Every structure is written in structure tokens, then in C-alpha cells.
Amino acid sequence: MSNPLVELQRYGQSVWLDYIRRGQLVSGEFDRLVREQGVVGVTSNPTIFQQAIAESRDYDEAIQRRIGEGLQGGPLFEALAVEDVRDACDRLRATYERTGGRDGRVSIEVSPHQAHDTAGTIAEARRLRASVGRDNVMVKVPATLEGLPAIATLTGEGMSVNITLIFSLARYQQVMEAWLSGLEAHAARGEPLDTIRSVASFFVSRVDTKVDKAIDEAAGQLDGSARAELVAMKGQAAVANARLAYARFKDVVASPRFRALAERGAHPQRPLWASTSTKSPAYRDVLYVEELIGPDTVNTMPPQTLTAFNDHGVLEPRLERHLDRAQALFDRLPQLGIPLEALIAQLEPEGVAAFAKSYDSLLEALENKRRELVA
């Protein structure tokens, strides 16, 4: 019997694991996921590292060693994260070579406290790439206003960048513009473009969480057919948002501007569907995988979603279906009192704040462990 996760590759979609943990790397479990479950990449973020480091004993020996080197706080966390990312890069090296650099990628994120500091983001991205020291590392840069010029600069230097925390279609358009500008700057210096890979991480489930809450609140003020129509739209905004984003991606790839770069060796910046575990028990647990299968995309899944899709996921290329319905939803919800675009725009600062909180909690937990181990 075929493996649904492996079969996703036939539809042009890559499966990346939205999870990294030292115990999984050293136990052989990660290698098994690569060998048997179709995993061809890894993403990480402050929340994932916070859970991995603070909630396990996997890192105690490494923390003890790094304490002996005088590290603490941010430098201590960075040293631990770099070790994990470097190990994952090495384990995915064969995938990286087999796919010509398309996959076999491992992402490490700049500190969320740099999200509104362009110069700080650029400096930290350069340092992280140099620290990992692997060709198949990707540095994650947030899609804030201040992150946009960093994306252009780093891409212009030939860095492979994972642009994260994208929620709105308007911001996604700006992200693609920054990436194209970076490619053009790199090409203007006579540098090759074929070694640069990029993904644009479009967050999915949080859109439904935000919009569904607004629908519930607004529905209480309506009755009759208007209320029924509004309630029927719950659980649809996130997929509609992703489908409309994918349509914009296709427009850019087909544009004369990108075609000129492609002739120089440039690769498309693939949309990456992130935050793909469903938050509502009312929805199918593989909703954000099944509905977003399509060519030139990545779906980064946490372990529970990976397992669920492998167990009962349906393989159909649905991403480009019902684009007219997606646009109709975006047109109709504001007419029913749901300021859709304004709600989605709120998710970016909320996402930055959530990652910053996880980062700070991680540093606090590391300090507690440091004191415990020193004692």
C-alpha cells in the first residue's frame, strides 16, 4: 500500500516536518521519517525550540557543556539550536543533493525580537547561516515591514531565505516583490541564481481561528437567512486565503519579470503552508493538508498532522479548485459585517508577539536549567 505522504510528491508538493528535537535526531526517529514517511525538510521556530529544550532532558548534557564555555541566555540558546539544525542538515544532505537543492532544507529563525529591526535581522541572518555552515540551511526572516528590505538584501547576497509569518495577501505581494528585487540585484552583479532557493511561509489555521471568532460574535446580532449564511462560512477563510495567495504566486511565476530571471537560472519561491494543524475539533484534522495540495508547494506539518494524514489523508490536487468561491467569500464576508482583511492583518503582530513570548519563556527555562546544573 502506498504512503500518502510520499505520494504527495507526485502532486508537486514537498513534506517538511514542523518540529525539531535532539532526542528525535539521535534516536534514529528522524532518519526513519525521512526514509519511510516522505519528509524532505524541516522548519523550526521559537515555540518549537521552547517546547523541545524546556520540556525535556534531551539537552541537559549540551547545556552543561556550553555552560562550561561561559554561555548563557541568547547565546546559549543559539548554540543549542545551531547544533540541532546542523545535525538535521547533515541528515538531509542526501535529499538536498538528490533534489538539486529544492528540498533537504532546514530552517532556523532569527530572534523574534529583531522582527522590527532591519539591520538587526540582516546581521543575525548572516551570523546564523555562518554558524550552521551548511549549504542546505535556510534562514527564516519575518514578513514584517522591516523584514521586507532584509529579504531583498539577503536574497541579493545569495542567501536562501524562508520568509515567515505571512498572513495577508497584501503582505504576500510585498514579500514576492522583495524577493524578486533581491534576485535582480544578485543577477546584476553577474552572480548565478540557480543556488538560491526560497519559500514563503503562509500561515493557515490561525486565519480560521481569528475569522471564526468574529463570525460567532457577528452571528449573534443577525437572524434568519443572513445568520445562516454567515455561520455556513466558518472554517473556509483560511483555505480561501491560501488559494488566492497561490493564484498570485502563479501570476508572478508567469510574469515577464520572473521569466527573465528564470532564464538566468532562478527558481520559483514556493508557497509553504505553515500552521497546518487544525485548532478546532469541528474540522477534519487534515483539512489544511487535503485542501492545499498542488504543484510547487511545501506543507510543513507537526508530527500529529503528519501521522494523521498518513493514516487517513485523501490525495487530490484541490489547491486550484473553487478559486471563484474563494474570491466570493472575500467579497461577501465584509458585506455581512466581517472585516476580513483587517482581521487577517492583525495576525502578523500577534504572531510576532507570540513567538517573542515563547523565546522569552525559553530563555527563562534555560536560565533555570543553568542554575540547576551549576548547583
Secondary structure, DSSP 8 states (H G I E B T S, - for coil): ---HHHHGGGGTEEEEEE---HHHHHHSHHHHHHHHS-EEEEE--HHHHHHHHHT-STTHHHHHHHHHTT--HHHHHHHHHHHHHHHHHHHTHHHHHHTTTSS-EEEEE--GGGTT-HHHHHHHHHHHHHHH--TTEEEEEE-STTHHHHHHHHHHTT--EEEEEE--HHHHHHHHHHHHHHHHHHHHTT--STT---EEEEE-HHHHHHHHHHHHHHHTT--HHHHHHHHTTTT-HHHHHHHHHHHHHHHHHTSHHHHHHHTTT----EEEEES-S-S-TTS-TTHHHHTT--TTEEEEE-HHHHHHHHHH------TTTTHHHHHHHHHHHHHTT--HHHHHHHHHHHHHHHHHHHHHHHHHHHHHHHHHHH-
